[in-house]
Amino acid sequence: MKSLKSRFELSILNIIIKMYSIKRAEHFAPEKIKSIQRLRLQKLLKHTLSNSEFYRSYYKSRGITINDIYDVHLKDLPIINKKIMMEHFDQFVCDKALKRFELENFIADAYTQGQKYKGLYEVIHTSGSSGTVGIFVYGPNDWATLKALTITRVAKPKISLFHKTKLAYIGLIHGHYAGISLTQDAPKLFFDFLPIDVNEKLEQVLLKLNDFQPESLSGYSSLIHMLAEEQLNGNLSINPKRVMCSANALTPGMHSVIKSAFGIDPINFYAASESIGMASPCDSHGTIHLFNDWHCFEFVDNDYNVVIPGSPGNLILTNLYNYTQPLIRYQMNDEIMLKTNRCECSWPFPEIEEIAGREEEFLWFERADGSRDNIHPSLMVEFMVPGLERFQIIQTGKNKLLMKAIIRDDIENVIPNIQNMMRAILNTKDFSETVRFDIEIVDEIKNDPVTGKFKLIIPYKV
């Protein structure tokens, strides 16, 4: 039974109230945004140290207690990462109703797709480019804040009681993934929604889009680019007023093709499972702005020294609206460069030059009839099986695939589950007869010796 508080937090009224507040902040001075950010950080720290056993112990071992939250600086707090979070998950979260084992089973159950855990919590999973499996939970009010943020600053629909914005999304749709979870939960009062799966046959995709005629088109950058090429080739005929790209890199070449096809600049929306609403371009100049009223963004080098604008740095993220699973000084795998000059638009938020670290390669295989097709990298980025701790995908031959896997426990059950999930992925493209899949159980997966970075997907090089 949902409480009155939960019912309100999940309501459209709560979202609309938050949208008004979020819109107002766009006209504040940068100094006021920083003041709001500081107050929200203090409030989050107070809540976290009162409710998370992990943070309380982790900070105490470094001499930081709840009495220090008004004096401590963000840089004085210890950095965490996905591995630390997942190893201590049950003590990490601020809600005792959340248990890692139960959440993993919830995610693995196909019948829970599109549902909230216990009817309240939005559960997102990913391995990301790090190969380490992560679970991210948003409580009702956290999720309402995120929806209000993305509707107000990214989707920007024309609000009308007499017309719903037609929104189409293309990506992974069968699972608890960030993109589909957010878009399918868009308020029905504002949106008419069409989901399209990444593995659906292209002819069907084009047929659906031509029939639906979306006003807003959202999805993985690589898939939006593919649709743009089909539009230029005359196979697709749609006229979206807003095109939103996320998940993987939007290159200048892809941007140019999308603009040529649809006549508008695509929006390079910066999102991750850790926060599905971190940054978006302004309408005035197309400069990507970081939403620092609801996040703290730090950029550091490999030795954790702060980098100056104009130099690339690794992102350390603090999510200021997730009170269910607080991420405070959480190390991301994205490399970002702050701009050296201010954008001339009215937004008070800081600007970034570019986002790196989000480009994974496609895996190409041959079918029994000799035709070739690919597996979209998102299927590997979002690969998750309970008990699978970390993995790497290596194409060892033209039609050979190897997964190096670190398994937490219960190997006898985890391995068949991995095989079944990979078989299902291969079946969608008719690769089951020709592609051989093997699993190698390892204790460690090393970074690339040349770049020093981890590669989730290593395609076959002839």
C-alpha positions, -999 to +999 in steps of 0.1 A: +000+000+000+014+034-011+015+061+016-001+095+009+034+109+007+045+084-019+013+089-039+020+127-041+056+122-050+046+100-079+019+124-090+019+147-120+012+176-096+046+170-079+063+170-113+046+202-124+056+220-092+092+209-097+091+220-133+082+255-122+111+256-097+135+242-122+125+267-149+129+296-125+165+286-117+174+291-154+172+328-147+193+329-115+228+344-114+257+318-113+264+329-077+229+320-066+231+286-083+263+279-064+246+289-031+217+265-039+242+238-048+259+242-014+226+241+005+215+210-014+248+193-007+246+200+030+210+186+031+220+155+012+250+149+035+228+152+066+203+127+052+230+103+040+250+102+072+217+097+091+205+068+069+235+051+052+256+027+073+283+027+046+288+064+043+286+069+081+314+043+086+334+054+055+334+090+065+340+084+102+372+064+093+384+097+077+374+118+106+341+132+092+308+130+110+274+144+107+285+174+129+310+184+102+285+188+072+283+226+074+321+231+075+335+203+053+343+211+017+334+187-011+370+181-020+376+169+016+352+140+012+366+106+000+359+095-036+339+063-043+333+043-074+309+017-088+330-013-074+329+002-038+292+009-042+282-025-054+304-044-028+286-025+000+252-021-017+229-031+012+247-008+036+252+019+009+216+027+002+195+048+026+164+026+024+165-007+043+138-021+019+165-023-008+186-055-010+210-062-039+200-098-043+163-090-045+170-062-069+191-084-092+163-109-093+137-082-100+159-069-130+163-105-143+126-112-143+112-104-178+077-098-163+089-068-143+098-047-174+082-013-172+073-018-135+086-001-104+102-022-076+076-026-049+055-001-069+077+028-058+113+026-069+127+030-104+156+006-108+182+011-135+210-013-143+241-010-165+277-022-168+287+010-187+320+012-204+338-001-172+323-036-175+314-035-138+277-042-133+259-014-115+224-010-100+209+025-095+177+030-076+156+062-076+129+068-050+096+084-059+106+120-052+141+115-068+125+102-099+100+131-100+129+156-098+147+138-127+116+138-148+109+174-142+145+183-150+146+165-183+111+176-194+119+213-186+155+215-200+158+187-226+124+175-240+108+210-238+073+199-251+047+225-259+024+221-229-012+219-239-043+203-225-055+197-261-024+182-277+001+156-266+037+156-280+044+125-301+076+111-287+094+082-303+124+065-286+148+040-303+172+020-281+171-010-258+135-012-246+132-047-230+147-042-196+154-017-168+177+005-189+181+043-183+168+056-216+136+035-219+129+038-182+128+076-183+110+080-217+083+054-211+075+070-178+070+104-194+038+120-181+008+107-203-007+142-199+021+156-220+033+127-243+021+101-267+049+075-267+063+050-292+091+027-282+113+010-309+137-017-301+174-015-312+171-051-327+139-045-346+142-050-384+148-018-402+118-021-425+095-024-394+112+006-377+107+028-408+071+017-412+063+025-375+080+059-376+064+069-409+030+060-395+035+076-361+051+109-373+070+118-341+073+154-331+102+145-308+127+118-316+150+104-289+175+076-287+211+064-290+232+087-312+242+059-335+206+048-341+194+084-347+222+088-372+211+056-389+175+070-392+189+102-406+206+083-434+174+065-442+156+099-443+182+112-468+179+080-489+141+085-491+131+055-470+119+076-440+097+107-442+093+123-408+095+159-396+105+160-359+107+194-342+132+180-316+159+153-319+176+142-287+207+120-289+224+102-259+241+070-247+270+070-272+291+097-288+276+122-312+304+129-336+306+161-358+300+139-388+269+123-373+256+158-362+259+170-398+240+141-413+212+144-387+209+181-393+208+176-431+181+149-427+158+166-403+166+203-408+174+209-371+204+206-348+203+174-327+205+178-290+235+161-275+219+152-242+244+140-215+229+113-194+240+082-175+224+056-151+240+076-122+219+106-133+198+106-165+198+144-166+232+160-163+236+184-192+220+196-224+227+223-250+210+257-248+187+266-276+205+299-283+240+286-292+239+248-289+265+249-261+263+220-237+255+233-201+260+212-169+230+214-146+250+222-115+220+233-095+212+195-091+247+181-093+283+189-083+308+183-111+345+180-105+371+174-132+404+158-122+435+143-138+447+107-131+463+119-098+430+135-087+443+171-092+417+196-104+421+204-141+416+239-155+391+248-182+403+238-216+420+207-203+403+173-203+395+158-169+378+127-154+344+134-140+337+131-103+299+133-098+277+142-069+240+137-076+221+162-054+186+148-059+189+110-053+183+105-016+176+068-020+210+058-033+233+089-027+262+092-051+287+116-034+320+122-052+314+092-074+340+085-100+326+082-136+344+069-166+337+100-187+363+124-198+350+160-201+365+194-210+352+226-196+350+256-220+374+284-214+348+311-225+313+317-213+283+311-235+263+342-244+230+327-236+210+334-205+216+301-187+237+304-156+251+269-158+288+261-167+296+250-202+316+220-215+335+216-248+332+179-253+324+145-237+347+115-244+349+080-231+315+068-245+324+052-278+322+014-280+326-006-312+301-027-331+305-064-334+301-077-370+293-114-377+283-135-407+250-155-410+246-190-425+234-174-458+266-153-460+250-120-451+266-098-425+251-078-396+262-063-363+254-064-326+248-029-313+273-021-285+245-010-262+235-047-258+269-054-243+270-022-223+237-031-206+244-069-203+234-081-168+230-114-151+227-119-113+261-129-099+281-115-129+304-089-113+325-077-142+331-087-178+348-080-211+337-090-246+363-101-271+357-111-307+384-137-312+375-146-348+352-138-376+324-157-359+338-163-325+329-144-293+346-147-259+334-132-226+360-129-198+339-129-166+344-123-130+316-141-111+307-133-075+293-167-065+271-196-076+291-202-108+270-233-117+239-212-121+255-179-134+272-195-164+240-210-179+222-177-174+250-158-192+248-183-220+211-180-223+212-142-224+239-141-250+221-168-271+190-146-270+210-116-282+225-136-310+191-151-320+177-116-326+201-113-356+200-149-367+236-156-355+228-186-334+238-211-360+271-195-370+286-176-339+304-196-313+302-181-278+326-191-250+330-179-214+364-177-196+362-173-158+389-150-145+399-133-113+410-100-129+404-081-162+434-059-170+433-025-188+447-020-223+485-019-219+488+008-245+461+033-234+460+022-198+422+023-201+396-005-199+379-016-231+346-033-227+343-045-263+373-057-284+362-064-320+380-088-343+408-072-363+417-090-395 
